[in-house]
Amino acid sequence: MEFIIGILGLILWVWALIKILGSSASTMSKILWILLVLILPIIGFIIWFFAGPK
């Protein structure tokens, strides 16, 4: 069960990074979002999902 949760977390993390890099946000904004997602993987993803650049 932990393996499945870990794989799901990894997929969401990679998806968030791809979406951040592909967004039209400024470079500094992208860097800050990437750092947030890298430092706080689950919480950072949730924050990005609701408040990140659209």
N, CA and C atoms as a LAMMPS dump frame, in Angstrom:
ITEM: TIMESTEP
0
ITEM: NUMBER OF ATOMS
162
ITEM: BOX BOUNDS ff ff ff
-5.0000000000000000e+02 5.0000000000000000e+02
-5.0000000000000000e+02 5.0000000000000000e+02
-5.0000000000000000e+02 5.0000000000000000e+02
ITEM: ATOMS id mol type element x y z
1 1 1 N 0.822 -1.192 0
2 1 2 C 0 0 0
3 1 3 C 0.867 1.257 0
4 2 1 N 1.956 1.257 0.792
5 2 2 C 2.833 2.421 0.833
6 2 3 C 3.485 2.661 -0.516
7 3 1 N 3.769 1.584 -1.23
8 3 2 C 4.385 1.692 -2.548
9 3 3 C 3.464 2.435 -3.515
10 4 1 N 2.195 2.107 -3.489
11 4 2 C 1.227 2.747 -4.377
12 4 3 C 1.085 4.231 -4.032
13 5 1 N 1.033 4.541 -2.756
14 5 2 C 0.937 5.939 -2.329
15 5 3 C 2.191 6.703 -2.736
16 6 1 N 3.349 6.08 -2.608
17 6 2 C 4.603 6.713 -3.011
18 6 3 C 4.666 6.978 -4.503
19 7 1 N 4.236 6.01 -5.303
20 7 2 C 4.215 6.19 -6.76
21 7 3 C 3.236 7.287 -7.141
22 8 1 N 2.064 7.316 -6.522
23 8 2 C 1.074 8.356 -6.798
24 8 3 C 1.626 9.73 -6.442
25 9 1 N 2.309 9.832 -5.303
26 9 2 C 2.93 11.094 -4.905
27 9 3 C 3.991 11.538 -5.894
28 10 1 N 4.791 10.599 -6.378
29 10 2 C 5.825 10.919 -7.355
30 10 3 C 5.21 11.408 -8.666
31 11 1 N 4.154 10.76 -9.107
32 11 2 C 3.481 11.171 -10.341
33 11 3 C 2.904 12.572 -10.201
34 12 1 N 2.261 12.861 -9.084
35 12 2 C 1.708 14.199 -8.863
36 12 3 C 2.802 15.247 -8.786
37 13 1 N 3.924 14.899 -8.165
38 13 2 C 5.049 15.819 -8.041
39 13 3 C 5.623 16.163 -9.411
40 14 1 N 5.823 15.158 -10.26
41 14 2 C 6.355 15.384 -11.609
42 14 3 C 5.354 16.176 -12.438
43 15 1 N 4.062 15.853 -12.318
44 15 2 C 3.028 16.574 -13.055
45 15 3 C 3.022 18.053 -12.669
46 16 1 N 3.151 18.347 -11.372
47 16 2 C 3.178 19.735 -10.906
48 16 3 C 4.39 20.466 -11.478
49 17 1 N 5.554 19.824 -11.477
50 17 2 C 6.75 20.471 -12.021
51 17 3 C 6.599 20.76 -13.512
52 18 1 N 6.023 19.835 -14.254
53 18 2 C 5.819 20.056 -15.692
54 18 3 C 4.844 21.205 -15.916
55 19 1 N 3.767 21.245 -15.158
56 19 2 C 2.783 22.32 -15.292
57 19 3 C 3.378 23.678 -14.906
58 20 1 N 4.207 23.699 -13.863
59 20 2 C 4.838 24.952 -13.451
60 20 3 C 5.762 25.456 -14.548
61 21 1 N 6.595 24.578 -15.08
62 21 2 C 7.531 24.982 -16.121
63 21 3 C 6.817 25.412 -17.394
64 22 1 N 5.66 24.846 -17.685
65 22 2 C 4.917 25.186 -18.892
66 22 3 C 3.984 26.369 -18.732
67 23 1 N 3.881 26.916 -17.537
68 23 2 C 2.96 28.036 -17.313
69 23 3 C 3.539 29.325 -17.89
70 24 1 N 2.681 30.329 -17.992
71 24 2 C 3.108 31.618 -18.533
72 24 3 C 3.546 32.581 -17.431
73 25 1 N 3.764 32.078 -16.246
74 25 2 C 4.199 32.908 -15.116
75 25 3 C 5.63 33.399 -15.344
76 26 1 N 6.007 34.405 -14.575
77 26 2 C 7.363 34.931 -14.686
78 26 3 C 8.382 33.893 -14.215
79 27 1 N 9.614 34.083 -14.621
80 27 2 C 10.674 33.146 -14.257
81 27 3 C 10.849 33.064 -12.742
82 28 1 N 10.803 34.192 -12.072
83 28 2 C 10.964 34.202 -10.617
84 28 3 C 9.811 33.463 -9.946
85 29 1 N 8.625 33.654 -10.444
86 29 2 C 7.468 32.958 -9.894
87 29 3 C 7.607 31.451 -10.083
88 30 1 N 8.067 31.04 -11.246
89 30 2 C 8.276 29.608 -11.508
90 30 3 C 9.308 29.026 -10.557
91 31 1 N 10.389 29.752 -10.337
92 31 2 C 11.442 29.282 -9.43
93 31 3 C 10.904 29.119 -8.016
94 32 1 N 10.13 30.093 -7.559
95 32 2 C 9.574 30.014 -6.206
96 32 3 C 8.593 28.847 -6.071
97 33 1 N 7.742 28.619 -7.07
98 33 2 C 6.811 27.495 -7.02
99 33 3 C 7.558 26.172 -7.05
100 34 1 N 8.581 26.071 -7.879
101 34 2 C 9.361 24.83 -7.949
102 34 3 C 10.043 24.559 -6.609
103 35 1 N 10.613 25.586 -6.002
104 35 2 C 11.247 25.409 -4.693
105 35 3 C 10.234 24.959 -3.643
106 36 1 N 9.046 25.535 -3.674
107 36 2 C 8.018 25.143 -2.716
108 36 3 C 7.644 23.674 -2.897
109 37 1 N 7.462 23.258 -4.153
110 37 2 C 7.076 21.868 -4.419
111 37 3 C 8.227 20.915 -4.095
112 38 1 N 9.463 21.341 -4.294
113 38 2 C 10.605 20.475 -3.985
114 38 3 C 10.835 20.344 -2.482
115 39 1 N 10.688 21.441 -1.759
116 39 2 C 10.968 21.432 -0.329
117 39 3 C 9.832 20.78 0.454
118 40 1 N 8.597 21.059 0.064
119 40 2 C 7.422 20.494 0.745
120 40 3 C 6.582 19.747 -0.285
121 41 1 N 6.957 18.516 -0.624
122 41 2 C 6.318 17.828 -1.751
123 41 3 C 4.787 17.74 -1.685
124 42 1 N 4.226 17.241 -0.622
125 42 2 C 2.775 17.063 -0.563
126 42 3 C 2.071 18.387 -0.299
127 43 1 N 2.505 19.093 0.719
128 43 2 C 1.883 20.374 1.056
129 43 3 C 2.113 21.382 -0.068
130 44 1 N 3.313 21.398 -0.626
131 44 2 C 3.61 22.302 -1.734
132 44 3 C 2.739 22.023 -2.942
133 45 1 N 2.495 20.739 -3.225
134 45 2 C 1.624 20.389 -4.342
135 45 3 C 0.205 20.887 -4.097
136 46 1 N -0.291 20.704 -2.892
137 46 2 C -1.65 21.138 -2.574
138 46 3 C -1.779 22.666 -2.674
139 47 1 N -0.795 23.377 -2.149
140 47 2 C -0.807 24.842 -2.243
141 47 3 C -0.751 25.271 -3.699
142 48 1 N 0.137 24.649 -4.461
143 48 2 C 0.256 24.99 -5.885
144 48 3 C -1.046 24.703 -6.63
145 49 1 N -1.673 23.567 -6.327
146 49 2 C -2.901 23.176 -7.02
147 49 3 C -3.988 24.221 -6.851
148 50 1 N -4.114 24.785 -5.646
149 50 2 C -5.187 25.752 -5.377
150 50 3 C -4.785 27.197 -5.642
151 51 1 N -3.512 27.536 -5.513
152 51 2 C -3.104 28.943 -5.607
153 51 3 C -2.074 29.212 -6.687
154 52 1 N -1.61 28.191 -7.383
155 52 2 C -0.546 28.365 -8.368
156 52 3 C -1.01 29.098 -9.614
157 53 1 N -0.054 29.417 -10.469
158 53 2 C -0.381 30.113 -11.707
159 53 3 C -1.262 29.246 -12.597
160 54 1 N -2.267 29.843 -13.155
161 54 2 C -3.21 29.113 -14.01
162 54 3 C -2.914 29.369 -15.47
